[in-house]
Amino acid sequence: MFLHELSSEALDQLFNSARTFNGWLPDPVSDAVIKKLADLMKMGPTSANCSPARLVFVKSDAAKKKLEPLLSEGNRAKTMTAPLVAIIGYDLKFYEKLPKLFPHTDARAWFTGSEATILSTAFRNGTLQGGYFLMAARALGLDCGPMSGFDNAGVDEAFFPGGIVKSNFICALGHGDPTINLHPRSPRLDFDEFASII
């Protein structure tokens, strides 16, 4: 199968015209779209297919109230008005699922007992999956408001009990309202400021 370049419209939706939103329209995000988003995100590659990302979709009023005090003051209003908020975490016991995810060799043995390797692999690949998450959401027509600026330890205790999954970042989701605090796009580096061809 030969891949082809996406249309300019698709590239705009994913990258060129996509923005980080601070305000939201009241349109809900259905559970069907949430599941489609997760199923799309999980198809991106990770090392040894380790797939350490773990997601909690905060949708109900009760769940939002639990999240609200854990957000920094500057992130509180824009997060609470979103119809959906995702907490993207990474599982420090991801290697226990490698017999299912990478069945052709004993990949679990690569990690057992090596805390530094576990942490670096979980964080790197979980963050990579977080990037896939944003692209999958945009591909499905959702706007994103990814952010740090929250009490990680508090979020872990409230939404990932047990200490095995650690929060990485959160992302407000829905249909963005361009009339609410949407600042002009910030500049990007020129090619030769961040890349080279050798």
DOLOBA-460142 format. One line per 4 residues: number of its first residue (from 1); for each residue x, y, z of C-alpha. Coordinates in nm, 2 decimals. Layout:
% residues N
NUM	X,Y,Z  ...
END
This chain:
% residues 198
1	0.00,0.00,0.00  0.14,0.34,-0.10  0.06,0.63,0.12  -0.03,0.96,-0.04
5	-0.01,1.32,0.09  -0.33,1.44,0.27  -0.53,1.72,0.12  -0.45,2.08,0.22
9	-0.78,2.09,0.40  -0.68,1.78,0.61  -0.34,1.93,0.69  -0.50,2.26,0.79
13	-0.74,2.07,1.03  -0.46,1.88,1.19  -0.19,2.14,1.19  -0.20,2.47,1.01
17	-0.54,2.61,1.11  -0.58,2.41,1.44  -0.55,2.62,1.76  -0.54,2.56,2.13
21	-0.88,2.68,2.25  -0.96,2.86,2.58  -1.34,2.88,2.53  -1.59,2.62,2.43
25	-1.93,2.59,2.26  -2.18,2.39,2.47  -2.20,2.10,2.22  -2.15,1.77,2.40
29	-1.90,1.50,2.30  -2.07,1.16,2.27  -1.94,0.84,2.42  -1.92,0.70,2.07
33	-1.68,0.98,1.96  -1.48,0.93,2.28  -1.44,0.56,2.20  -1.35,0.63,1.84
37	-1.09,0.88,1.95  -0.93,0.62,2.18  -0.94,0.35,1.92  -0.77,0.58,1.67
41	-0.50,0.71,1.91  -0.40,0.36,2.01  -0.29,0.27,1.65  0.01,0.51,1.66
45	0.35,0.33,1.71  0.53,0.29,2.04  0.85,0.11,2.12  0.79,-0.27,2.14
49	0.42,-0.17,2.11  0.43,-0.10,2.48  0.13,0.14,2.48  0.17,0.29,2.83
53	-0.08,0.57,2.79  -0.39,0.55,3.02  -0.68,0.78,2.97  -0.96,0.91,3.20
57	-1.23,1.11,3.03  -1.38,1.36,3.27  -1.74,1.42,3.15  -1.99,1.42,3.44
61	-2.05,1.72,3.66  -1.94,1.52,3.96  -1.61,1.42,3.80  -1.55,1.78,3.69
65	-1.60,1.90,4.05  -1.34,1.65,4.16  -1.10,1.79,3.91  -1.17,2.16,3.95
69	-0.97,2.23,4.27  -0.67,2.04,4.13  -0.63,2.28,3.84  -0.42,2.60,3.86
73	-0.62,2.91,3.89  -0.54,3.02,3.53  -0.66,2.69,3.39  -0.98,2.64,3.60
77	-1.24,2.84,3.40  -1.14,2.73,3.06  -1.13,2.37,3.16  -1.46,2.36,3.35
81	-1.65,2.51,3.06  -1.53,2.24,2.82  -1.78,1.96,2.75  -1.50,1.70,2.80
85	-1.16,1.68,2.97  -0.91,1.40,2.92  -0.64,1.31,3.16  -0.35,1.15,2.98
89	-0.14,0.94,3.20  0.13,0.67,3.17  0.13,0.33,3.34  0.45,0.23,3.52
93	0.34,-0.13,3.50  0.29,-0.12,3.12  0.53,-0.41,3.07  0.28,-0.65,3.24
97	0.07,-0.62,2.92  0.36,-0.69,2.68  0.28,-1.07,2.65  -0.04,-0.95,2.48
101	0.10,-0.65,2.30  0.44,-0.79,2.19  0.38,-1.17,2.19  0.67,-1.29,1.97
105	0.94,-1.24,2.24  0.96,-1.20,2.62  0.97,-0.82,2.62  0.85,-0.81,2.97
109	1.19,-0.93,3.09  1.35,-0.62,2.93  1.19,-0.40,3.20  1.14,-0.62,3.51
113	1.35,-0.48,3.79  1.49,-0.18,3.59  1.31,0.12,3.74  1.50,0.38,3.53
117	1.42,0.20,3.20  1.05,0.16,3.31  1.01,0.53,3.39  1.19,0.66,3.08
121	1.00,0.42,2.85  0.66,0.49,3.01  0.70,0.86,3.01  0.85,0.89,2.65
125	0.60,0.66,2.49  0.30,0.79,2.70  0.39,1.14,2.58  0.42,1.02,2.22
129	0.07,0.87,2.26  -0.05,1.20,2.40  0.06,1.36,2.07  -0.14,1.09,1.88
133	-0.43,1.17,2.10  -0.43,1.54,1.99  -0.41,1.45,1.62  -0.68,1.19,1.65
137	-0.91,1.44,1.83  -0.85,1.69,1.55  -0.90,1.43,1.28  -1.24,1.36,1.43
141	-1.34,1.73,1.42  -1.27,1.81,1.79  -1.08,2.11,1.91  -0.82,2.07,2.18
145	-0.69,2.26,2.48  -0.39,2.07,2.61  -0.23,2.20,2.93  -0.01,2.13,3.23
149	-0.07,2.36,3.53  -0.24,2.12,3.77  -0.17,1.93,4.08  -0.02,1.61,3.94
153	-0.01,1.43,4.27  -0.37,1.53,4.35  -0.49,1.42,4.01  -0.31,1.09,4.04
157	-0.47,1.02,4.38  -0.82,1.13,4.26  -0.83,0.97,3.92  -0.55,0.71,3.91
161	-0.56,0.55,4.25  -0.30,0.29,4.34  0.01,0.48,4.24  0.08,0.29,3.92
165	-0.05,0.54,3.67  0.10,0.90,3.67  -0.07,1.20,3.51  0.12,1.36,3.22
169	-0.11,1.64,3.09  -0.48,1.72,3.06  -0.67,1.82,2.75  -1.00,2.00,2.72
173	-1.20,1.88,2.43  -1.50,1.99,2.23  -1.58,2.25,1.97  -1.39,2.57,2.04
177	-1.54,2.91,2.06  -1.32,3.15,1.87  -1.47,3.45,2.04  -1.33,3.36,2.39
181	-0.97,3.44,2.46  -0.84,3.31,2.13  -0.51,3.50,2.09  -0.33,3.54,1.76
185	-0.12,3.24,1.67  0.23,3.26,1.83  0.53,3.25,1.60  0.71,2.93,1.51
189	1.08,2.87,1.45  1.21,2.88,1.09  1.34,2.55,0.96  1.71,2.63,1.01
193	1.65,2.73,1.37  1.54,2.38,1.47  1.63,2.14,1.19  1.92,2.05,0.95
197	1.97,1.82,0.66  2.30,1.64,0.66
END
